[in-house]
Amino acid sequence: MSSGSAPHNQLESTLLIRRGQTAIRRVSCSRPIALALADGIITKTSDVFDYGCGHGSDIRFLRANHIHADGWDPHYRPEEKATPAQVVNLSYVLNVIESLAERDETLLQAFALAKQVLIIAVRVESPVLDGDEYADGILTSRGTFQKIYGQAEFREYVETKLQKRTHVAALGVVYVFKDEEAEARYVASRAFTRRLEYRTDLIADFKKNNVAKHFVNLANRLGRLPLAEEFPKYPKLLESFGSPKRIERLTLGLINHSAFQGSRDQRREDILTYLAMLRLENIKPPPIAKLPVSIQSDIKAIWKTYGEALKEGEEFLFTIGKPEVVANMCATCPVGKHLPSHLYVHRSAEDELPPLLRVLLFGAKRIVGEVPYDLVKFAKDGRAVSLLLYKDFDGDPHPALLRSVKVFLPKATFDVREYFASDNPPILHRKETFVLPNYPHFQTFKRLSEQEETLGLLSAPDIGYRRLWDNLLLARGLRIENHNLLNVAPT
Ligand SMILES: C[S@@+](CC[C@H](N)C(=O)[O-])C[C@H]1O[C@@H](n2cnc3c(N)ncnc32)[C@H](O)[C@@H]1O
């Protein structure tokens, strides 16, 4: 176990640099730039300045994508001028600077150039082989200097020097905003992304689907949402669109009556989630006029005043600290696999989580940023959220755990446990329970679980680890092929 250590990233492992002599050449873009594009920090209309740009591969990548970009590097582009830009990128530069004073100055200069936001990336704890201690960094056997940060140390350093809060994009990558509106918009985009309102593809599918049309007609006739038992093809609808909550929202979006309570509740939850996220980030909620227009009109429709919405947002956030509320939320959560003290949910079903659990997950990602994972594991007392990565979740009938990043929410710390080298890792069963019924492999997963259940395999003790499970299959003369349980033919 490595406390607070960063998962080693393949791209980053190519980043061994001889300061000022050899910089990295890349074919596409760096991870920080890819994250900033995915997070909407860099858009088509942004101008970007790459401070310490090395050979300039990120500049070339951005320009090739019609995004205005320039950069400066003391060794590779010394003739260029450092100019202010909306977005400034300072990636993997601080690591290579040996002098503390120069590091501070570089950070301050880069921030001074940023009109809206500064992206900062550093290497965080990951093995640098054959390193000797040197100053406060590591001198590798090639004579290259690398200051390797701990994630918390990195954030603290940046926050102290710039007197600004950091937003974690991933381990070793943070955004620091200069513009408060841009900051609030960024948090809003995290609160609302992938929510139904933005899933126009799903809405279009629902409109076209024949079973859905019948369901909407029935809703119109009844003047309310039909119960599942009133609509025999409900399971079909569930299979195509995932969850009752989602079907409800899609239907309410199409039906023709004023009782819009369901989607109203949903919008209310979204806004409370957003306000809670702002508070978690310690961001003063922006004046209502600065919010996206759709949110403004929702607030006006749902609360009498913005002040009331803010008050309810505070109360909502307060409930996060109450274990019994979180436990109840987990217990009644309509998605995921329920175990006595934990709830497991596949990331494809995150949108269907109740707002409180979405905020807990958001809180965890504030601490570790975006790490690769398949399942989220909520401790039902609300104290920890783990992001679990498996080996081939879809393809392996019983995927092995590769890495668990466990975030302790009250302390804002995390642990990484690696299982890559384990010959007896924890494995998963009943994969269909983690996903929604419209997940592409749901039926395949379910069929296998039924076969396993029929043979009594799932009630055998200690099947949660690879070796014991493999031994059990062997002892029973069974093997699994393409998610099918087969008898091994006698030889
Ligand atoms: C590891 S490279 C990173 C290059 C580029 N940002 C990237 O991510 O590909 C580190 C770069 O920092 C530059 N550098 C060193 N000291 C610097 C300083 N004080 N200010 C700005 N850049 C510096 C080096 O010349 C080198 O090109």
The ligand as an ORCA input file, in Angstrom:
! r2SCAN-3c Opt
* xyz 0 1
  C       9.616     18.224    -18.770
  S       9.705     19.554    -19.833
  C       8.003     19.847    -20.065
  C       7.726     20.436    -21.374
  C       6.258     20.657    -21.670
  N       5.622     21.559    -20.752
  C       5.520     19.341    -21.695
  O       4.703     19.058    -20.833
  O       5.794     18.575    -22.617
  C      10.235     20.796    -18.750
  C      10.532     22.087    -19.463
  O      10.649     23.102    -18.492
  C      11.557     24.036    -19.018
  N      12.041     24.900    -17.932
  C      13.063     24.722    -17.101
  N      13.162     25.753    -16.245
  C      12.174     26.605    -16.542
  C      11.742     27.868    -16.032
  N      12.359     28.441    -15.018
  N      10.684     28.459    -16.598
  C      10.014     27.869    -17.621
  N      10.382     26.690    -18.145
  C      11.451     26.072    -17.617
  C      12.620     23.182    -19.656
  O      13.346     23.891    -20.625
  C      11.811     22.054    -20.268
  O      11.530     22.263    -21.613
*
